[in-house]
């Protein structure tokens, strides 16, 4: 207990804990109002500043900021506002005949005081997205955004202080040490978005207080292109999904598994689309971003060096510039199985292309690795698609597209095992931040009265 008392965030935590029932008892209409205030801050008051912060932190093109950050959060808010009444209503369920005289329902009550830890790749989206669910479900929240995107974190701190009182929502900035201190507090729920390694640290810390967790993690998301696929369309979509945000997306295609017979044609199409997206010089394209930090640049550069040492084929790209943290969109084939690019989650603009001779081989390859957050299938064959679906596991899948399943509020978003635990978005996010409280209400005399002792006359009672 002393340990908790000396925790720098304990006072803040206590304030929220004391306020949790006041916040939790807000009607759905009051929750809607709060969401509208947040919406106004993002959509109107701070819109330009958000664009500027992301330009500084990630070199993010304004259109990308609009689509993947602002539009995405506003979509989350609008969806929650539209459905809040229905989500917060009692959900009646059947009561068995043996409990005649009673009724049953589920009520979604807030978990209480929640911790949201977010990453740097979509700083606003991945911080405010979970926050929308937390507010919709009636929780208080303390947020710890990433230290890697300081301009975005500073601006989010301003927005939060502008919209909320600190006994309902507060944001604390800082590095790992701040997370470590926060994780010592007895939160009711922890929503973490980040790497699987840190996810394990979070889960271990949560276990000390048996806090529930939602872990939105990462991993290597495979993309299969079979020989029935529309090769050009597949290349067009994969090149967009892979190089958006410079490949720094949890659901980016990590590697392509392609039927050997169509590899050359696929690469030719990829080159065509890359040129049309970023011209001949992505470095000066206003549609292409940069790597977030020197550390991540060095990590990605070391993958390229490793591929060169192993004499892989650079089909496209390979150019880098440490000063501007630039890595050219890069496609690499003929990688040896031990290549770093085939082991670690890449999280950058490098796409390995691995060939297969038959689909079973591709499936075996996927299943030799940890379960991915996303798996993409490009195929016109229903038989092949079903075969891949039935013999693999993944958090989510797009068929003949990539990434877009993330944007449908009606689909639960999340991973499986190494790529995550629990789901987010829409109702599923609301559910993650709610306790499904079971209620059985006895109205009149019921047959359950027969269960009371003494048991000696049980058969007679039943026969009466
Ligand atoms: P990260 O795990 O390094 O950091 C995430 C957050 O955890 C940051 O706020 C950071 O300060 C904090 N943190 C880091 N080390 C910590 C520690 N030892 N103890 C406690 N807290 C710690 O991840 P990242 O580099 O910010 O993001 C990249 C990873 O996140 C990738 O693996 C990616 O796939 C994943 N990701 C997943 C999703 C998703 O929705 N599933 C979305 C974006 C990113």
Boltz pocket constraint, residues with backbone or C-beta under 6 A from the ligand:
constraints:
  - pocket:
      binder: B
      contacts: [[A, 117], [A, 118], [A, 119], [A, 120], [A, 121], [A, 122], [A, 126], [A, 144], [A, 145], [A, 146], [A, 147], [A, 174], [A, 175], [A, 176], [A, 179], [A, 180], [A, 193], [A, 194], [A, 195], [A, 196], [A, 198], [A, 199], [A, 201], [A, 215], [A, 216], [A, 217], [A, 218], [A, 219], [A, 249], [A, 250], [A, 251], [A, 345], [A, 347], [A, 373], [A, 414], [A, 415], [A, 419], [A, 420]]
      max_distance: 6.0
